Amino acid sequence: MKMQQVGLRVTNLERSLRFYTQALGPRVRTRGDTRSWGGGLWVQLEDPKSHRHIELNWYPPGSRFGPRYTVGAGVDHIDFTIGAAPVAALERTYRRLLRAGGRPTRFEPATTGGWMASVEDPDGIWITVGRRPPAADRRAIEKRAAVRKPTPPPIGAGNGRAPI
């Protein structure tokens, strides 16, 4: 068994499709219509880099899957990464998501130390984008951590006791 996709219930399929494809980059893989048996319309998206899938689902009134819409019912957030990148790349990504219709949360590069940012999609589902520091930044972080970490004296040095 393997996971195939994450399905998200949306209130406006075309609006959500625009947001996900323009702001986050996945491409339409396939579309479907299950209204004939009580379902709705769906679009499966595929991320061109990770090949992971998101399915956007819209249900008309009266659908067997369409009780009253509640933000976050069964979905917490969706994580994306920009990989090893400087903070400036995360800031650009965050601004692009906002321009595409994402709504700000209190988690943006300036409030997370440049590690991640979150927006809400058009239906209130949280989209989180994270980054890893590039190799040069990781080495600098490790060097700063080593400077702060006190080095214990060698065993038996200057403490008057024999080594254990």
C-alpha positions as CSV (number, residue, x, y, z in Angstrom):
1,M,0.0,0.0,0.0
2,K,1.2,3.5,-0.7
3,M,-0.3,6.9,-0.2
4,Q,-1.7,8.4,-3.4
5,Q,-2.8,11.9,-2.6
6,V,-4.3,14.4,-0.2
7,G,-7.8,15.4,-1.0
8,L,-9.0,18.9,-0.1
9,R,-12.6,20.0,-0.1
10,V,-13.0,23.4,-1.7
11,T,-15.9,25.8,-2.1
12,N,-15.0,27.1,-5.5
13,L,-13.1,24.7,-7.8
14,E,-11.8,27.2,-10.4
15,R,-10.6,29.7,-7.8
16,S,-8.8,27.0,-5.8
17,L,-7.3,25.5,-9.0
18,R,-5.9,28.9,-10.0
19,F,-4.5,29.4,-6.5
20,Y,-2.8,26.0,-6.3
21,T,-1.4,26.0,-9.9
22,Q,-0.3,29.6,-10.0
23,A,1.0,30.0,-6.4
24,L,2.4,26.6,-5.6
25,G,3.2,25.1,-9.0
26,P,1.5,21.7,-9.3
27,R,0.1,20.8,-12.7
28,V,-3.3,19.4,-13.6
29,R,-2.9,15.6,-14.0
30,T,-6.5,14.6,-14.5
31,R,-10.1,15.8,-13.9
32,G,-13.2,13.9,-13.0
33,D,-17.0,14.2,-12.4
34,T,-18.7,11.9,-9.9
35,R,-22.0,13.8,-9.7
36,S,-23.9,11.0,-11.4
37,W,-23.5,8.9,-8.2
38,G,-23.8,11.7,-5.6
39,G,-20.2,13.0,-5.7
40,G,-18.9,16.2,-7.3
41,L,-16.1,17.5,-9.5
42,W,-12.5,16.9,-8.8
43,V,-9.1,17.8,-10.2
44,Q,-5.9,15.9,-9.4
45,L,-2.8,18.0,-9.3
46,E,0.8,16.7,-9.4
47,D,3.9,18.5,-8.2
48,P,6.4,18.4,-11.0
49,K,9.4,18.1,-8.6
50,S,8.2,15.7,-5.9
51,H,5.5,13.9,-8.0
52,R,3.1,14.1,-5.0
53,H,-0.5,14.6,-5.6
54,I,-3.3,16.9,-4.3
55,E,-6.9,16.4,-5.2
56,L,-9.2,19.4,-5.1
57,N,-12.8,18.2,-4.5
58,W,-16.0,20.3,-5.0
59,Y,-19.4,19.0,-4.0
60,P,-22.7,20.5,-5.1
61,P,-25.6,21.0,-2.6
62,G,-27.2,17.7,-1.9
63,S,-24.1,15.6,-2.6
64,R,-23.6,12.6,-0.3
65,F,-20.1,14.0,0.4
66,G,-21.2,17.6,0.8
67,P,-22.3,18.4,4.3
68,R,-21.9,22.0,5.4
69,Y,-18.3,23.1,4.8
70,T,-16.1,23.7,7.8
71,V,-12.6,25.1,7.5
72,G,-10.0,22.5,8.4
73,A,-12.4,19.5,8.8
74,G,-9.9,16.7,8.6
75,V,-7.0,18.8,7.2
76,D,-4.5,20.6,9.3
77,H,-2.0,22.0,6.7
78,I,0.0,21.1,3.6
79,D,3.7,21.4,3.7
80,F,5.9,22.5,0.8
81,T,9.6,23.1,0.8
82,I,11.9,25.3,-1.3
83,G,14.8,23.2,-0.3
84,A,18.3,24.6,0.5
85,A,17.7,28.3,0.0
86,P,18.5,31.6,1.5
87,V,16.0,33.5,3.6
88,A,15.5,36.0,0.7
89,A,14.1,33.1,-1.5
90,L,11.5,32.2,1.2
91,E,10.5,35.9,1.5
92,R,10.0,36.0,-2.3
93,T,7.9,32.8,-2.2
94,Y,5.8,34.2,0.7
95,R,5.1,37.5,-1.2
96,R,4.2,35.5,-4.4
97,L,1.7,33.4,-2.4
98,L,0.1,36.6,-1.0
99,R,-0.1,38.1,-4.5
100,A,-1.8,34.9,-5.8
101,G,-4.6,35.2,-3.2
102,G,-3.1,33.5,-0.1
103,R,-4.1,35.2,3.2
104,P,-1.4,36.0,5.7
105,T,-1.1,34.2,9.0
106,R,1.1,35.3,11.9
107,F,3.8,33.0,10.6
108,E,6.0,34.7,8.0
109,P,9.8,34.7,7.5
110,A,10.2,37.7,9.8
111,T,8.4,35.9,12.7
112,T,10.0,32.5,12.2
113,G,13.7,33.4,12.0
114,G,13.4,32.8,8.2
115,W,12.7,29.1,8.5
116,M,9.1,29.0,7.3
117,A,6.0,30.9,6.3
118,S,2.3,30.1,6.2
119,V,-0.7,31.4,4.3
120,E,-4.3,30.3,4.2
121,D,-5.6,29.2,0.8
122,P,-9.0,30.6,-0.5
123,D,-10.9,28.1,1.7
124,G,-8.8,28.7,4.9
125,I,-6.5,25.7,4.6
126,W,-3.0,26.4,5.9
127,I,-0.2,26.2,3.3
128,T,3.3,26.1,5.0
129,V,6.5,26.6,3.0
130,G,9.8,25.8,4.7
131,R,13.4,26.0,3.7
132,R,16.8,24.5,4.7
133,P,19.7,26.8,5.0
134,P,22.2,26.5,2.1
135,A,25.4,24.6,3.0
136,A,27.5,27.8,3.7
137,D,24.8,29.0,6.1
138,R,24.7,25.6,7.8
139,R,28.5,25.6,8.3
140,A,28.2,29.2,9.8
141,I,25.4,28.0,12.2
142,E,27.4,25.0,13.3
143,K,30.5,27.2,13.8
144,R,28.5,29.6,16.0
145,A,27.1,26.7,18.0
146,A,30.6,25.3,18.6
147,V,31.9,28.7,19.8
148,R,29.0,28.9,22.3
149,K,29.4,25.3,23.6
150,P,32.0,25.3,26.4
151,T,34.7,22.7,26.0
152,P,35.2,20.6,29.2
153,P,38.8,20.4,30.5
154,P,40.6,17.2,29.8
155,I,40.0,14.5,32.4
156,G,42.2,15.0,35.3
157,A,43.5,18.3,34.2
158,G,43.7,21.0,36.9
159,N,41.0,19.5,39.1
160,G,43.3,17.6,41.4
161,R,41.6,14.3,40.8
162,A,42.8,11.2,38.9
163,P,40.9,10.3,35.8
164,I,38.1,7.8,36.3
